[in-house]
C-alpha cells in the first residue's frame, strides 16, 4: 500500500503514469486499487483516465485483464499533435473494461449519464452504454526494440497505418434516454443497438443534410457540435448497421430498423429555403441506404403519416424509393394537398385542400399518381363549389415533377395537368350560396378524362348526366336540334327545383371551363320540376 499527497505510479515500459492519494495492491488477486478524494488520473501514452476510484486486475505478465472505475469519470484519447481529444467517454456511476469470453473483442460498459464522443464525427449518450471494441486497434503502438532510429521511425509509421486501417468499434448497445448523432443523422430512442463494419465510405455519395435539434432538458452540447443539420429519427427501439472508413475517419448508415412511435423529421437547412419541412410518423421502419440518394424506406402504421408543408399522405404500408423517385402505398390511404383551381380548371379565390381516398393501393413516380379501389376525390372551396369524383381507377398527372432527391416545388404550386378515371366513374358537383344549396350535377359513365389547364374533356359511355337546380339557378341547356322528352310543369304549387336528365349511348366530348358537352350516339333527355334536390322524375 502507498499513500501520499499525491502518490505517483510510473511504468516507463507501459508508458504509464498515475497520480492518486492512495494505492492498494493485492498480490494474490493481482488487483491494484487507486483512490483519490477528487480524482485519480492515469495517463498511458496518449490516453488520460480520470475517476475517484480505479481498480485494475492484471495477469502474471503484467497485462491488463480488466479495469473498473467507480464514481463520475472521463476518458480522453488524443492523437498526434495538439488539439481536442479524438475520442472522449464520460460516465457518472461506473465504467468497466475487460475481454469478452470466446471473442477477440473487449467490452466497455458505462453506467449513469454515459457519453461517448468521437470529436467532429459521431457520438452516443445514454443512461447505460456498452461498447464492443477491437482492443489492439486502440492500444498504443507496440514498443520497437531496434536501436536504429531510422528503422524505429519507419516501423512506427507502418504500425500507425495498420492501426488507422483497423475498426476499433464493432458493436454498441444503449438503453435509457439514448441519443446517437453523426453528420448524417440524429437518433433519439430508449433502446439502441448498433453494429459497425469497415467500408469505403468515401466512395459513397454523401447524403445531404445533418441532424436536428437537441432534445429538451438534455446536456447535448457535444452532440450539437457534431450534428447541426436537419435529419432526425425518434422511436422506442432502433437498430442501426453503420459503415465506418478508418482511413478517412468517415461513417454512414447502411441499414436501420425501428419500432414504436416513430417520428422522422427534416427541417429546411441553410441555403435550402425552398424545401419545406418534412415529417413522417408510424409504428415500424426499415431503411436501406446505398449511399447518395439511393435510399429505400418502408414504413408501416395505423396509419403512417407524411406531412410536408400543406401536403399530407396517409397509409398503412408505405414504401419510398428515393433513388427511383417512387412511392407506393399498399392498402387504403389518403392524399391531401392544396389546389388553386377546381376540377374544371376554374381559378379559385384562394387555395383549398383536395382529398383523394382509396381502398386498395396508390403508386406515385413524382409526376403521375395512380389510385385503385373505391377511389373518392373531394374538393370544397368553402364558398360556391363542392366537387366529388368516384371511380375504381384514378390517374392524376401533376403540372411539375415532385422530386424526393432535389429541389421540389412547394405543395401550393402543385396542380393537376390531367385526370383520368376508369370503371364506375361518377362525378358530383354541388353549387352553394353560403349555406344555401343552389344546384347539383351528377354524371355517370365508364371512363372520363379531363385536361385541367384547357378544360377539354372526354367521356366514354354509355352514360347519364343528371342536374337539379333551383328555379332561378343554373340548369342544363339543350340545343334546339336535340331530341328531348319533357314533362310539363304543374299549373299550381310550382316546385322549387328543376330536374334534367340526359342519357347517351356512345361518348361525350366538351370543355369543362366553358360548361359545354357534345353527346354522341343515341341521346335521350327528360326535364321536369321536382320538390326536392335528388328527387328523380319517372315517367309513368
C-alpha positions as CSV (number, residue, x, y, z in Angstrom):
1,X,0.0,0.0,0.0
2,X,1.2,3.5,-0.8
3,X,-0.2,6.8,0.5
4,X,0.9,10.3,-0.3
5,X,-0.1,13.8,-1.5
6,X,0.0,12.7,-4.2
7,X,1.2,9.1,-4.6
8,X,2.7,8.5,-8.1
9,X,2.8,5.2,-10.0
10,X,5.1,5.2,-13.1
11,X,5.8,2.4,-15.7
12,X,8.1,3.5,-18.4
13,X,7.7,0.1,-20.1
14,X,4.0,0.6,-20.4
15,X,4.2,4.4,-21.0
16,X,2.0,4.8,-17.9
17,X,1.9,7.4,-15.1
18,X,-0.8,7.6,-12.4
19,X,-1.5,10.2,-9.7
20,X,-3.6,9.4,-6.7
21,X,-3.8,9.8,-2.9
22,X,-3.9,6.1,-2.1
23,X,-2.7,2.9,-3.8
24,X,-3.5,-0.6,-2.6
25,X,-2.2,-3.8,-4.1
26,X,-3.3,-7.4,-3.5
27,X,-0.6,-9.8,-4.8
28,X,-2.8,-12.9,-4.5
29,X,-5.6,-11.5,-6.8
30,X,-3.2,-9.2,-8.8
31,X,-5.6,-6.3,-8.1
32,X,-4.5,-2.7,-8.0
33,X,-6.8,-0.1,-6.4
34,X,-6.1,3.6,-7.0
35,X,-8.1,6.1,-4.8
36,X,-8.4,9.9,-4.7
37,X,-11.0,12.1,-3.0
38,X,-11.0,14.3,-6.1
39,X,-9.9,12.1,-9.0
40,X,-7.3,9.6,-9.8
41,X,-5.5,10.5,-13.0
42,X,-4.0,7.7,-15.2
43,X,-2.1,8.6,-18.3
44,X,-0.9,5.8,-20.7
45,X,0.7,7.1,-23.8
46,X,-1.9,9.4,-25.4
47,X,-4.9,8.3,-23.3
48,X,-5.9,10.0,-20.0
49,X,-8.3,8.5,-17.5
50,X,-9.9,10.3,-14.5
51,X,-12.1,8.8,-11.8
52,X,-12.3,8.8,-7.9
53,X,-11.5,5.0,-7.8
54,X,-9.7,2.8,-10.4
55,X,-9.5,-0.9,-10.0
56,X,-7.1,-2.9,-12.2
57,X,-6.6,-6.7,-12.4
58,X,-3.6,-7.8,-14.3
59,X,-2.2,-11.1,-15.4
60,X,1.1,-12.8,-14.5
61,X,2.8,-11.0,-17.4
62,X,1.6,-7.6,-16.3
63,X,-1.1,-7.4,-19.0
64,X,-4.4,-5.8,-18.0
65,X,-7.3,-8.3,-17.6
66,X,-10.0,-5.9,-16.5
67,X,-10.4,-2.3,-15.4
68,X,-13.2,-0.8,-13.3
69,X,-13.8,2.9,-12.4
70,X,-16.2,3.9,-9.7
71,X,-17.8,7.3,-9.5
72,X,-18.1,10.0,-12.1
73,X,-15.2,10.0,-14.5
74,X,-14.0,10.5,-18.0
75,X,-11.5,9.1,-20.5
76,X,-9.9,11.0,-23.3
77,X,-7.8,9.8,-26.2
78,X,-5.6,12.2,-28.1
79,X,-4.0,11.8,-31.5
80,X,-0.7,13.2,-32.8
81,X,-0.1,17.0,-32.2
82,X,-2.2,19.5,-30.3
83,X,-5.9,19.9,-30.3
84,X,-9.0,18.4,-28.8
85,X,-9.3,14.7,-28.0
86,X,-10.1,12.4,-30.8
87,X,-12.3,10.3,-28.5
88,X,-13.9,11.0,-25.2
89,X,-16.1,8.9,-22.8
90,X,-17.9,10.2,-19.7
91,X,-20.0,8.5,-17.0
92,X,-21.5,9.3,-13.6
93,X,-21.6,5.9,-11.9
94,X,-19.0,3.5,-13.2
95,X,-17.0,2.1,-16.1
96,X,-15.9,-1.5,-16.6
97,X,-13.5,-2.6,-19.3
98,X,-12.5,-6.2,-20.0
99,X,-12.3,-9.0,-22.5
100,X,-15.4,-11.0,-23.8
101,X,-15.2,-14.8,-23.4
102,X,-14.6,-16.7,-26.7
103,X,-14.1,-13.5,-28.5
104,X,-11.3,-11.2,-29.6
105,X,-13.3,-8.2,-28.6
106,X,-13.2,-6.3,-25.4
107,X,-16.2,-4.6,-23.8
108,X,-16.5,-1.1,-22.3
109,X,-19.6,-0.7,-20.1
110,X,-20.6,2.8,-18.9
111,X,-23.4,3.4,-16.4
112,X,-25.1,6.6,-15.5
113,X,-25.0,9.6,-17.8
114,X,-22.8,7.8,-20.3
115,X,-21.5,9.6,-23.3
116,X,-19.0,8.6,-25.9
117,X,-18.0,11.3,-28.4
118,X,-15.7,10.9,-31.5
119,X,-14.9,14.6,-32.0
120,X,-16.4,16.0,-35.2
121,X,-17.8,12.7,-36.3
122,X,-20.3,10.8,-34.1
123,X,-21.5,10.4,-30.6
124,X,-23.7,8.3,-28.3
125,X,-25.2,9.2,-25.0
126,X,-27.5,7.1,-22.7
127,X,-28.2,6.0,-19.2
128,X,-26.4,2.8,-19.9
129,X,-24.0,2.1,-22.7
130,X,-21.9,-0.9,-23.7
131,X,-19.3,-0.9,-26.5
132,X,-17.5,-3.9,-28.0
133,X,-14.1,-2.9,-29.4
134,X,-11.0,-4.3,-31.1
135,X,-8.6,-3.9,-28.2
136,X,-5.5,-4.0,-30.4
137,X,-6.6,-1.0,-32.5
138,X,-6.9,1.3,-29.5
139,X,-3.8,0.2,-27.7
140,X,-0.6,2.1,-28.0
141,X,1.9,1.2,-30.7
142,X,4.0,-1.8,-30.0
143,X,7.3,-1.0,-28.4
144,X,10.1,-1.0,-31.0
145,X,13.3,-2.8,-29.8
146,X,15.5,-1.6,-32.7
147,X,18.3,0.8,-31.8
148,X,18.3,2.1,-35.3
149,X,16.5,5.5,-35.2
150,X,15.5,5.4,-38.9
151,X,14.2,1.9,-38.6
152,X,12.3,2.8,-35.5
153,X,10.5,5.7,-37.2
154,X,9.7,3.5,-40.3
155,X,8.3,0.7,-38.1
156,X,6.3,3.2,-36.1
157,X,4.8,4.7,-39.2
158,X,3.8,1.3,-40.5
159,X,2.2,0.4,-37.2
160,X,0.3,3.7,-37.2
161,X,-1.0,3.0,-40.7
162,X,-2.1,-0.5,-39.6
163,X,-3.9,0.9,-36.5
164,X,-5.6,3.6,-38.6
165,X,-7.0,1.0,-41.0
166,X,-8.5,-1.1,-38.3
167,X,-12.0,-0.5,-36.9
168,X,-12.0,-0.1,-33.1
169,X,-15.7,-0.1,-32.5
170,X,-17.7,-3.2,-33.6
171,X,-21.0,-3.1,-31.6
172,X,-22.8,-0.8,-29.3
173,X,-25.9,-1.2,-27.1
174,X,-27.5,1.8,-25.3
175,X,-30.5,2.0,-23.0
176,X,-32.4,4.9,-21.5
177,X,-32.6,8.4,-22.9
178,X,-30.5,7.4,-25.9
179,X,-29.1,10.0,-28.4
180,X,-26.9,8.9,-31.3
181,X,-25.7,11.6,-33.7
182,X,-23.4,11.9,-36.7
183,X,-23.1,14.2,-39.7
184,X,-25.8,12.1,-41.4
185,X,-28.5,11.8,-38.7
186,X,-29.7,12.2,-35.2
187,X,-31.4,9.2,-33.4
188,X,-33.4,9.5,-30.2
189,X,-34.7,6.3,-28.6
190,X,-34.9,4.2,-25.4
191,X,-33.1,1.2,-26.8
192,X,-30.4,1.4,-29.5
193,X,-28.3,-1.5,-31.0
194,X,-25.7,-0.6,-33.5
195,X,-23.1,-2.6,-35.4
196,X,-20.1,-1.2,-37.2
197,X,-18.5,-2.6,-40.4
198,X,-15.4,-1.4,-42.2
199,X,-16.2,0.0,-45.6
200,X,-15.0,2.6,-48.2
201,X,-17.4,5.3,-47.1
202,X,-15.6,8.0,-49.1
203,X,-16.6,6.4,-52.4
204,X,-20.3,6.6,-51.4
205,X,-22.0,9.8,-52.3
206,X,-22.6,11.8,-49.2
207,X,-26.1,12.2,-48.0
208,X,-27.2,15.8,-47.8
209,X,-28.5,17.2,-44.5
210,X,-27.5,16.7,-40.9
211,X,-29.4,16.4,-37.7
212,X,-32.0,18.3,-35.9
213,X,-32.2,20.0,-32.5
214,X,-31.1,18.5,-29.3
215,X,-33.8,17.1,-27.0
216,X,-35.1,19.5,-24.4
217,X,-33.6,19.0,-20.9
218,X,-30.6,17.1,-22.0
219,X,-26.9,18.2,-21.9
220,X,-26.1,17.7,-25.6
221,X,-23.6,20.4,-26.3
222,X,-21.1,17.9,-27.8
223,X,-23.8,16.3,-29.9
224,X,-24.9,19.7,-31.2
225,X,-21.3,20.4,-32.2
226,X,-21.2,17.3,-34.3
227,X,-24.8,17.4,-35.5
228,X,-26.2,20.7,-36.5
229,X,-28.1,19.7,-39.7
230,X,-31.6,18.7,-40.4
231,X,-32.5,14.9,-40.3
232,X,-33.8,13.3,-37.1
233,X,-35.4,10.0,-36.0
234,X,-37.3,9.2,-32.8
235,X,-38.6,5.7,-31.9
236,X,-38.9,3.4,-28.9
237,X,-36.3,0.9,-30.3
238,X,-33.7,1.4,-33.0
239,X,-31.2,-1.0,-34.6
240,X,-28.6,0.5,-37.0
241,X,-25.9,-1.0,-39.1
242,X,-23.1,1.6,-39.6
243,X,-20.3,1.7,-42.1
244,X,-17.0,3.2,-41.0
245,X,-14.0,4.2,-43.1
246,X,-11.0,4.2,-40.7
247,X,-8.7,5.6,-43.5
248,X,-10.8,8.7,-43.9
249,X,-12.5,8.6,-40.5
250,X,-16.0,8.8,-42.1
251,X,-19.2,7.0,-41.2
252,X,-22.5,6.3,-42.9
253,X,-25.7,4.4,-42.2
254,X,-26.1,1.1,-44.2
255,X,-29.4,-0.2,-42.8
256,X,-31.7,0.8,-39.9
257,X,-34.9,-0.6,-38.4
258,X,-37.1,1.0,-35.8
259,X,-40.2,0.2,-33.8
260,X,-42.8,2.1,-31.7
261,X,-43.9,5.8,-32.0
262,X,-41.6,6.6,-34.9
263,X,-41.1,10.2,-36.0
264,X,-38.8,11.2,-38.8
265,X,-38.1,14.9,-39.4
266,X,-36.2,17.1,-41.8
267,X,-36.0,20.8,-41.3
268,X,-35.1,23.3,-44.1
269,X,-31.3,23.8,-43.8
270,X,-29.2,26.7,-44.7
271,X,-29.4,27.5,-48.4
272,X,-32.4,25.2,-48.7
273,X,-35.2,27.7,-48.0
274,X,-37.4,26.4,-50.9
275,X,-37.6,22.9,-49.3
276,X,-40.5,22.7,-46.8
277,X,-40.0,20.8,-43.5
278,X,-40.8,17.1,-43.8
279,X,-42.2,14.8,-41.1
280,X,-43.1,11.1,-41.2
281,X,-44.7,9.1,-38.3
282,X,-45.6,5.4,-38.0
283,X,-45.0,2.3,-35.9
284,X,-42.3,0.3,-37.8
285,X,-39.5,1.4,-40.1
286,X,-36.9,-0.3,-42.3
287,X,-34.3,1.8,-44.2
288,X,-31.7,0.5,-46.7
289,X,-29.1,3.1,-47.6
290,X,-26.8,2.5,-50.6
291,X,-25.3,6.0,-50.5
292,X,-26.1,9.3,-52.1
293,X,-29.8,9.4,-52.9
294,X,-30.2,5.7,-53.0
295,X,-32.4,5.0,-50.0
296,X,-35.3,2.6,-49.7
297,X,-37.6,3.4,-46.8
298,X,-40.6,1.1,-45.7
299,X,-43.0,2.4,-43.1
300,X,-46.0,0.7,-41.5
301,X,-48.5,2.0,-39.0
302,X,-52.2,2.6,-38.2
303,X,-51.7,4.7,-40.3
304,X,-48.4,6.2,-41.4
305,X,-48.5,10.0,-41.7
306,X,-46.3,12.0,-44.1
307,X,-46.5,15.8,-44.0
308,X,-44.5,18.3,-46.0
309,X,-46.0,21.8,-45.8
310,X,-49.6,21.5,-46.9
311,X,-49.1,18.1,-48.5
312,X,-50.4,15.2,-46.3
313,X,-50.2,11.4,-47.1
314,X,-51.7,8.6,-45.0
315,X,-51.4,4.9,-45.5
316,X,-50.9,1.6,-43.5
317,X,-47.9,0.3,-45.6
318,X,-45.8,3.0,-47.4
319,X,-42.6,2.4,-49.4
320,X,-40.4,5.3,-50.6
321,X,-37.6,4.6,-53.2
322,X,-35.7,7.8,-53.1
323,X,-33.3,6.8,-55.9
324,X,-36.1,5.8,-58.3
325,X,-38.3,8.7,-57.0
326,X,-41.3,6.5,-56.4
327,X,-43.8,6.0,-53.6
328,X,-46.2,3.1,-53.1
329,X,-49.0,2.7,-50.5
330,X,-50.4,-0.8,-50.1
331,X,-54.0,-0.8,-48.8
332,X,-56.2,2.1,-48.0
333,X,-54.9,5.6,-47.7
334,X,-55.5,9.3,-48.2
335,X,-53.6,12.1,-50.0
336,X,-54.3,15.8,-49.4
337,X,-52.8,18.9,-50.9
338,X,-54.0,22.4,-51.8
339,X,-55.0,23.5,-55.3
340,X,-55.8,26.9,-56.7
341,X,-58.4,25.8,-59.3
342,X,-61.4,23.5,-59.3
343,X,-61.7,20.2,-61.3
344,X,-62.8,22.1,-64.4
345,X,-59.8,24.4,-64.2
346,X,-61.6,27.5,-63.0
347,X,-59.4,29.7,-60.8
348,X,-60.4,29.8,-57.1
349,X,-60.3,32.8,-54.8
350,X,-57.8,31.0,-52.6
351,X,-56.1,27.6,-52.3
352,X,-58.3,24.9,-50.9
353,X,-57.5,21.3,-49.9
354,X,-58.1,18.5,-52.3
355,X,-58.5,15.0,-50.8
356,X,-58.1,11.6,-52.5
357,X,-59.0,8.4,-50.7
358,X,-58.6,4.9,-51.9
359,X,-59.0,1.3,-50.5
360,X,-56.5,-0.9,-52.4
361,X,-53.2,0.9,-53.4
362,X,-51.5,4.0,-54.6
363,X,-48.4,4.4,-56.8
364,X,-46.5,7.6,-57.5
365,X,-43.4,8.4,-59.6
366,X,-43.1,12.1,-58.9
367,X,-45.3,13.1,-61.9
368,X,-48.1,10.7,-62.0
369,X,-50.2,9.2,-59.2
370,X,-52.4,6.1,-59.6
371,X,-55.1,5.2,-57.2
372,X,-57.1,1.9,-57.1
373,X,-60.2,0.6,-55.3
374,X,-63.2,2.7,-54.3
375,X,-61.4,5.9,-55.1
376,X,-63.0,9.1,-53.9
377,X,-61.8,12.6,-54.8
378,X,-63.2,15.6,-52.9
379,X,-62.7,19.4,-53.4
380,X,-64.6,22.0,-51.5
381,X,-63.8,25.7,-51.9
382,X,-65.9,26.5,-48.8
383,X,-68.0,29.1,-50.7
384,X,-69.5,28.2,-54.0
385,X,-68.5,24.8,-55.3
386,X,-68.1,21.3,-53.9
387,X,-66.8,18.6,-56.2
388,X,-66.7,14.8,-55.8
389,X,-65.4,12.1,-58.1
390,X,-65.8,8.4,-57.6
391,X,-64.2,5.5,-59.6
392,X,-62.2,2.3,-59.3
393,X,-59.0,3.5,-61.1
394,X,-57.8,7.2,-60.9
395,X,-54.8,8.5,-62.7
396,X,-53.6,12.0,-61.9
397,X,-50.7,13.8,-63.7
398,X,-49.2,16.9,-62.0
399,X,-48.1,20.1,-63.7
400,X,-44.5,19.6,-62.5
401,X,-42.5,16.7,-61.0
402,X,-42.2,16.3,-57.3
403,X,-38.6,15.1,-56.6
404,X,-37.6,13.1,-53.4
405,X,-34.0,14.0,-54.0
406,X,-33.5,17.6,-55.3
407,X,-35.4,20.8,-55.2
408,X,-39.1,20.3,-55.1
409,X,-41.9,22.7,-55.8
410,X,-43.9,24.0,-52.8
411,X,-47.1,22.0,-52.3
412,X,-49.2,25.1,-53.0
413,X,-47.7,25.2,-56.6
414,X,-48.8,21.6,-57.4
415,X,-51.8,21.5,-59.8
416,X,-53.5,18.9,-61.9
417,X,-52.4,18.6,-65.5
418,X,-54.6,15.6,-66.5
419,X,-57.2,13.5,-64.6
420,X,-58.3,10.1,-66.0
421,X,-61.0,8.0,-64.3
422,X,-61.9,4.4,-65.2
423,X,-64.5,1.9,-64.2
424,X,-67.7,3.0,-62.5
425,X,-67.0,6.7,-62.9
426,X,-69.3,9.1,-61.1
427,X,-68.8,12.9,-60.7
428,X,-70.8,15.2,-58.4
429,X,-70.8,19.0,-58.4
430,X,-72.6,21.0,-55.7
431,X,-73.2,24.7,-56.1
432,X,-73.8,26.8,-52.9
433,X,-74.7,30.3,-52.0
434,X,-73.3,30.4,-48.4
435,X,-75.3,27.6,-46.7
436,X,-78.0,27.5,-49.4
437,X,-77.7,24.7,-52.0
438,X,-78.5,26.0,-55.4
439,X,-77.6,23.1,-57.7
440,X,-76.4,19.5,-58.1
441,X,-74.9,18.0,-61.2
442,X,-74.1,14.2,-61.4
443,X,-72.5,12.4,-64.3
444,X,-72.1,8.6,-64.6
445,X,-70.1,6.9,-67.3
446,X,-67.5,4.2,-68.0
447,X,-64.4,6.4,-68.4
448,X,-63.6,10.1,-68.1
449,X,-60.5,12.3,-69.0
450,X,-60.1,16.0,-68.2
451,X,-57.3,18.3,-69.3
452,X,-57.1,20.6,-66.3
453,X,-55.4,23.6,-67.9
454,X,-57.6,23.8,-71.1
455,X,-60.8,22.2,-69.7
456,X,-61.1,19.8,-72.6
457,X,-62.9,16.6,-71.5
458,X,-63.7,13.2,-73.0
459,X,-66.0,10.6,-71.7
460,X,-66.8,7.0,-72.7
461,X,-70.5,5.9,-72.4
462,X,-73.0,4.7,-72.1
463,X,-73.6,7.4,-69.6
464,X,-76.1,9.6,-67.7
465,X,-76.0,13.3,-66.8
466,X,-78.4,14.5,-64.1
467,X,-79.0,18.0,-62.9
468,X,-81.0,19.6,-60.1
469,X,-81.2,23.4,-59.9
470,X,-83.4,25.9,-58.2
471,X,-85.9,27.8,-60.4
472,X,-83.6,30.7,-60.7
473,X,-80.5,28.6,-60.7
474,X,-78.2,27.3,-63.5
475,X,-79.8,24.4,-65.5
476,X,-78.6,22.2,-68.3
477,X,-79.3,23.9,-71.6
478,X,-80.2,21.6,-74.5
479,X,-79.5,22.7,-78.1
480,X,-82.6,23.3,-80.3
481,X,-81.8,20.4,-82.6
482,X,-81.5,17.9,-79.8
483,X,-84.2,15.3,-79.2
484,X,-85.8,15.7,-75.7
485,X,-88.7,14.3,-73.9
486,X,-90.1,16.7,-71.3
487,X,-92.8,16.7,-68.7
488,X,-95.0,19.8,-68.4
489,X,-94.8,21.6,-65.0
490,X,-97.9,21.8,-62.9
491,X,-100.1,24.9,-63.1
492,X,-100.3,25.5,-59.3
493,X,-98.0,25.0,-56.3
494,X,-95.0,25.2,-58.6
495,X,-92.0,23.1,-57.4
496,X,-88.8,25.0,-56.4
497,X,-86.4,22.6,-58.2
498,X,-85.9,21.8,-61.9
499,X,-84.7,18.4,-62.8
500,X,-83.0,17.4,-66.1
501,X,-81.6,14.0,-67.1
502,X,-79.7,13.1,-70.3
503,X,-78.8,9.6,-71.4
504,X,-76.2,8.9,-74.2
505,X,-75.1,5.6,-75.7
506,X,-71.6,6.3,-77.1
507,X,-69.2,9.0,-75.9
508,X,-69.0,12.6,-74.7
509,X,-66.7,15.5,-75.6
510,X,-66.6,19.1,-74.4
511,X,-65.0,21.8,-72.3
512,X,-65.5,21.9,-68.6
513,X,-64.4,25.6,-68.3
514,X,-66.9,26.6,-71.0
515,X,-69.5,24.2,-69.5
516,X,-70.4,22.7,-72.8
517,X,-70.5,19.0,-73.8
518,X,-71.4,17.1,-77.0
519,X,-73.1,13.8,-76.6
520,X,-72.8,11.1,-79.3
521,X,-74.8,8.1,-80.2
522,X,-78.4,7.7,-79.1
523,X,-79.3,10.6,-76.9
524,X,-82.5,10.9,-74.7
525,X,-83.3,13.8,-72.4
526,X,-86.1,14.5,-69.9
527,X,-87.0,17.7,-68.0
528,X,-89.4,18.1,-65.1
529,X,-90.0,20.2,-62.0
530,X,-89.4,18.4,-58.6
531,X,-90.0,19.3,-55.0
532,X,-86.6,18.4,-53.6
533,X,-82.9,18.0,-54.8
534,X,-82.0,14.4,-55.7
535,X,-85.7,13.7,-56.4
536,X,-85.9,11.7,-59.7
537,X,-88.8,12.2,-62.0
538,X,-90.0,9.0,-63.6
539,X,-92.5,8.7,-66.5
540,X,-95.5,6.5,-66.0
